[in-house]
Amino acid sequence: MFKQRTLKKAISCTGLGLHTGRKVNLTISPAEPDHGITFIRKDVRPWIEIEARVENVVDTRLATTLGKRGIRISTVEHLLSSLYGLGIDNAIVEVDGPEIPILDGSAAPFVYLLQNAGIVEQERAKRFMVVRRKVEISHGESRIVVLPDHFFRISFTIDFDHSFLKTQSFSFINDARTFQREISKARTFGFLKEVELLRSMGLARGGSLENAIVIDDYRILNEEGLRYPDEFVRHKILDLLGDLSLLGAYLIGHVKAYRSGHHLNYKAVHALLNSRETDLVVPNLREADKTPEPKIRKAPLHI
């Protein structure tokens, strides 16, 4: 996965925004090498291109929201997670509303769309961020520690003070197949009392049992049950992947997260980009046969 990737053709879908409840049309199109991921709101004039970069994050409450010149696009994390998990570096995302559609609450529909569009390699080297020494960020009881590793590895633990949902942990090494199989199908979740509160505030208007797992004090309200026994922590990893994509580079390191959410994920991206303990690396591609010749110094396994 050393070469940059984009889509073979454009692909579209329609769905509801989780918080506005508005119908949103979305199109994902190929982009040139080094373009990155950008969002365009087609329902405003003039159109503004909002790059998927950490400096464009304007809100991390309930979801990750990007913005520029007063124009915002929210709930971007599931789509960004799909692109990052499949190793897609360059794409243009056009929407005609303020939110990315929630679809079934997971990344699986986006993965399906992207794979149907086709993924192609480009003759430009992918960017990597290599972690050389520990980087740590915390807020209250929540924390993220990023350690050197030979791979891109995530270990996540959630811990809720709830009679049904308490502690869950999951760890995996990211690659496209593993992401699709182990992470992409995990849906967003919420507690019934919180959903009722959000709706009283005019939010979660598009939320339903068709696009979220809802838990009351003692059980899951969704009749079909869970897709994974530990679907909750896997969805937190899905969200984290989407937020980490704002690095603009493929991470080589072990991310250990405890009770993290979008705000701490955002702070961790900032910390990694500004740390002296990380290196941005672009491998060379041999001119003769265009096969990757990585020049990434392997990070030590122990610190």
Secondary structure, DSSP 8 states (H G I E B T S, - for coil): --EEEEESS-EEEEEE-TTT--EEEEEEEE--TT--EEEEETTSSS--EEE-SGGGEEE-SSS-EEEETTEEEB--HHHHHHHHHTT---EEEEESSSB---TTSSSHHHHHHHHHH-EEEEEEE--EEEE-S-EEEEETTEEEEEE--SSEEEEEEEE---SS--EEEEEEE--HHHIIIIITT---EEEHHHHHHHHHTT--TT--TTTSEEE-SSSB--TT--SSTTHHHHHHHHHHHHHHGGGSSEEEEEEEEES--HHHHHHHHHHHHH-TTEEEE--EE-TTT--EE-------S--
